[in-house]
Amino acid sequence: MPGLKGAIIGLGNVALEGHLPAWKGRKDFRVVAGVDSSKERRELFSKLLPDVGTFENLEECLVRNGRDRSLLDFVDIATPPHTHFALIRAALNAGLHVLCEKPLVLKREDAAELGSLLLRSGKVLMTVHNWKFAPICRKISELIREGAVGDVNRVEWYVLRSGPAVTTLEGKENWRLNPEMSGGGILVDHGWHAFYLVLEWLAGRPSKIFATLEKRQYGDLPVEDTAKARVEFTSPGGVKTVDLFLTWASRLRKNSGLIEGTEGRIHVEDDRLIVVKGSSPARTFPFEKALSAGSHHPDWFDFVIDEFLAEISGASPAGQNFETARACLELIERSKESSAKGGAELAMA
Ligand SMILES: NC(=O)c1ccc[n+]([C@@H]2O[C@H](COP(=O)([O-])OP(=O)(O)OC[C@H]3O[C@@H](n4cnc5c(N)ncnc54)[C@H](O)[C@@H]3O)[C@@H](O)[C@H]2O)c1
């Protein structure tokens, strides 16, 4: 399927530093349009891709697409979260495949509407689950698949940051700090990544959750800077647990974790994995870059493009990524509900 043509919508940090370099390296995809409400961002994009047209909004781009039926096959949405739902719906209605940054949408009812639309459209809707493709996370998945620790029954996952990421919109409000735009603080920003990772590593279904959202350092922010969540999974092998600790209120920038199975464990130390199994000597796998290094990862995004292509071409089952995204949204929503009830234990649907 050579040369699928797409528009990037939202030409901010992640689009120009994380997505565009990966798209430019592909022979099987072509970026043929850029859309952004900001003139400065459109101008910057035009410097990077001088022959590619820009539009102020998706509607204009779709009008052009209607006039020239061959313009677009897909869109790549990298705008702030509160805009995702309307943009996805418009793109699917226009008969386009959609790749969209996380969080896919902010409300369960929006996800449900997109689910029905997807069935009718026969198109692909894929959320950017790029952390799965970080070299250290790919290695964890590979070790689990090859049985390096047996059946995984416990995951601890820690994300430490010294503050929220910045936006390109200098002088304007940082959307990450506005709950109407972001859907929440670090729970949404990093929790979404953490949830799809543990859904990949643990067999079974989440059955219970309890969570607390706190303002440890940034008391004046309208969103939480720290999130703690415990998720229990039920599986034929018994109860499995996940403990997440995510914070913007640290002096450190670090990712770490522990993945424990019936036969061993994997210690995640940001730039290395240490695998311990039975009485065998521990195996250490060092990585060139720490998991916490940088915020934009064209090399991880390249694998996301492969995943997108696999679903478009039918090489991988339709809708799996969408179901994972819905599960992440459900876990985030239930975490908020649990926290609002003082960290109460809630059953998962
Ligand atoms: N997967 C990851 O690792 C990762 C990393 C960073 C950001 N993200 C996600 O990517 C998205 C964008 O984040 P960012 O850091 O690039 O934000 P940003 O603020 O840097 O950029 C957003 C851009 O979207 C434009 N925009 C806003 N509303 C628009 C609309 N309706 N139509 C067209 N353009 C519009 C803005 O002008 C801006 O240029 C968010 O959903 C965020 O969660 C994901």
The ligand as a MOL file (V3000), in Angstrom:
LIG
                    3D

  0  0  0     0  0            999 V3000
M  V30 BEGIN CTAB
M  V30 COUNTS 44 48 0 0 0
M  V30 BEGIN ATOM
M  V30 1 N 2.6670 10.2800 23.2630 0
M  V30 2 C 3.5190 11.1110 23.8200 0
M  V30 3 O 4.6100 10.7330 24.2490 0
M  V30 4 C 3.1580 12.5710 23.9110 0
M  V30 5 C 4.1220 13.5420 24.2520 0
M  V30 6 C 3.7110 14.8830 24.2810 0
M  V30 7 C 2.3850 15.2210 24.0020 0
M  V30 8 N 1.4840 14.2520 23.6980 0 CHG=1
M  V30 9 C 0.0790 14.5750 23.3750 0
M  V30 10 O 0.0770 15.2910 22.1290 0
M  V30 11 C -0.9490 16.2790 22.1300 0
M  V30 12 C -0.3160 17.6480 21.8660 0
M  V30 13 O 0.6570 17.9230 22.8610 0
M  V30 14 P 1.8010 19.0230 22.6010 0
M  V30 15 O 2.7170 18.9340 23.7640 0
M  V30 16 O 2.3650 18.8740 21.2540 0 CHG=-1
M  V30 17 O 0.9380 20.3620 22.6900 0
M  V30 18 P 1.3070 21.8050 22.1250 0
M  V30 19 O 0.5530 22.7690 22.9660 0
M  V30 20 O 2.7790 21.9400 21.9900 0
M  V30 21 O 0.7000 21.8030 20.6360 0
M  V30 22 C -0.6690 21.7600 20.3460 0
M  V30 23 C -0.8810 22.4520 18.9820 0
M  V30 24 O -2.2460 22.2650 18.5920 0
M  V30 25 C -2.7270 23.5030 18.0230 0
M  V30 26 N -4.1920 23.4830 18.1310 0
M  V30 27 C -4.9540 23.5940 19.2360 0
M  V30 28 N -6.2570 23.4290 18.9390 0
M  V30 29 C -6.3210 23.1910 17.5900 0
M  V30 30 C -7.3760 22.9150 16.6990 0
M  V30 31 N -8.6550 22.8110 17.1060 0
M  V30 32 N -7.0790 22.7340 15.3810 0
M  V30 33 C -5.8080 22.8340 14.9450 0
M  V30 34 N -4.7560 23.0930 15.7640 0
M  V30 35 C -5.0160 23.2520 17.0620 0
M  V30 36 C -2.0300 24.5720 18.8260 0
M  V30 37 O -1.9950 25.8020 18.1270 0
M  V30 38 C -0.6310 23.9580 19.0160 0
M  V30 39 O 0.2520 24.3140 17.9610 0
M  V30 40 C -1.6610 16.1300 23.4750 0
M  V30 41 O -2.7730 15.2830 23.3280 0
M  V30 42 C -0.6140 15.4690 24.3690 0
M  V30 43 O -1.1690 14.7280 25.4260 0
M  V30 44 C 1.8530 12.9360 23.6420 0
M  V30 END ATOM
M  V30 BEGIN BOND
M  V30 1 1 1 2
M  V30 2 2 2 3
M  V30 3 1 2 4
M  V30 4 1 4 5
M  V30 5 2 4 44
M  V30 6 2 5 6
M  V30 7 1 6 7
M  V30 8 2 7 8
M  V30 9 1 8 9
M  V30 10 1 8 44
M  V30 11 1 9 10
M  V30 12 1 9 42
M  V30 13 1 10 11
M  V30 14 1 11 12
M  V30 15 1 11 40
M  V30 16 1 12 13
M  V30 17 1 13 14
M  V30 18 2 14 15
M  V30 19 1 14 16
M  V30 20 1 14 17
M  V30 21 1 17 18
M  V30 22 2 18 19
M  V30 23 1 18 20
M  V30 24 1 18 21
M  V30 25 1 21 22
M  V30 26 1 22 23
M  V30 27 1 23 24
M  V30 28 1 23 38
M  V30 29 1 24 25
M  V30 30 1 25 26
M  V30 31 1 25 36
M  V30 32 1 26 27
M  V30 33 1 26 35
M  V30 34 2 27 28
M  V30 35 1 28 29
M  V30 36 1 29 30
M  V30 37 2 29 35
M  V30 38 1 30 31
M  V30 39 2 30 32
M  V30 40 1 32 33
M  V30 41 2 33 34
M  V30 42 1 34 35
M  V30 43 1 36 37
M  V30 44 1 36 38
M  V30 45 1 38 39
M  V30 46 1 40 41
M  V30 47 1 40 42
M  V30 48 1 42 43
M  V30 END BOND
M  V30 END CTAB
M  END
